[in-house]
């Protein structure tokens, strides 16, 4: 069974109460369960984590690189400015799927640029929390036969 880290950046623990008109009413706990359930169906061992701390996020990315673990990443606000995170992600040794609940291209101008996208295998955005399920399906396809 392939291990996958689903990493979430700043404010995502506030899902369900933070701007539900944009992010929906699914809580972070519900999102984590959705990801774990999808992982079980896809024969993936999914670990869901969230942090508001850039240094902690980078340590998780280093862990994934060192252990050759695929990552599904919603970098949240780090998407637009964290070159340190981007440099850590460039060291990846397994698939990296960038996810967003909303479509950043359809939002404020500052959200249109992702410093992460250039080092990701691919990006899935705009499908609500289903973006995570689609990303896990991509990881399953990309790692088929490796475990």
N, C-alpha and C positions, 0 to 999 in steps of 0.2 A: 504494500500500500504506500503510495507516494505521499510524503508529508508536504503540506503547503502552509505557508504563513499568510494570513490575511491581515494586513497592517493598515491601521487607520490613524490619520493625523488629527490635528486640533479641532476641537468642538464636536467631533463625531459622536462622543458619548452623550451628547445633548439631542441626538435624534429623537423625534417624537414630540419634542417641545420647542426645538429651535426652528423657527420659520417653517411651520408645517405646510404652508402654501407652496413652498419651494421643495422641501425635503421629505414631505409626507408625514404620516403619523406612526410609521414603524419605529419602534424604539431600538436602541443599540442592542439591547438584550435579544430582541426579536431578530435583528439582522444577524447577530452571531449564531442564533439557532438556525436561521435560514441557510447560512453558509455551511454549518456543520451537517445539516440534513442533505444539502446538495452534495457535499463532499462524500457522505456515506453512499449516496446513489452512484457517484462517479468513481468509487474506490479510492478516495483521497482522504488522508488524515489531516483535517483542517484545524489549525489553531488560529483563533481570532484575537487580535490585540488592538489596543487603542492607547494613544498617548498625545498629550499636548506639548511634550518635551522633544525638541529636535534632536538632542544628544541621545536620548533613549531610542528614538526612531532609527538613528544611524547605527546604534549598537545592534539593533535587531536586523538591520540590513547586512551588517558585517557578519552576524551569525548565519544568516541565510547564504551569503556568498561562501563562507568557510565550509558550510555543510552541504553545499550544492542543493539548496532547498528553493523550489519555485515560490514566487511571491505574487500575491494580488495586493496591490497598493492603492489606497485612496489617500494621497498625500494632503488633501484638503488645502489649507492656505499655503503649505510648504510648496505646493505645485508651482506657484508663481514667482518664488524668490529664493528658494533654498538651493544654492549652488553646492553647498556642503553635502546635502542629501543627494543631489544629482551625481556628485563625484563618488559618493559611496555606492550608489546604484550602478554606476558604470563598471564596478568591479563584480557584477553579478556573474554567477556561474550556472544559472538555470533560468527558465522563463520568468519574465517580469511583465505582468499585465497591470497597467494603470487603469483605475476605475474612478468614475465620478457618478454620483446619483443624478445630478442635473447635467445639462449640456453647457459646459463653460463657454462655448462659442456663441451661445444665445444669451449670454448674460453680460455683465459690465465689462468694459474694455480691458480692465486690468486682469480679468480672468481668462482672456483669450490666449495668453502665452503660458505654456507649460515648459519649465526647465527640465522636467522629468521625461517627457515624451520622446526625446531624442535618444534616450538610453533604454527605453522600454521595448519589449517585444511587440506590444500593441496597446491600444487604448480603447476602452469601452466606456461610453458616456451617454447620459440622457435617458436611461431606461429605468430610473428609480433604483430601488434596491435590487431589481432584477439584473442590473449591471454586474453585480457580484456573482450571480449564478452564471451569467454568460462568461465571465472571466474564468470561473472555475471550470466550466466546460472547455474553454480554450486550453487551460493548463492540462486537463485530462488528455486532450487530443495531442498536445505537444510533448507530453511525457509518456504516452502509451508505449508499453514494451520496455520501459527503463527500469521498472522496479522488480 
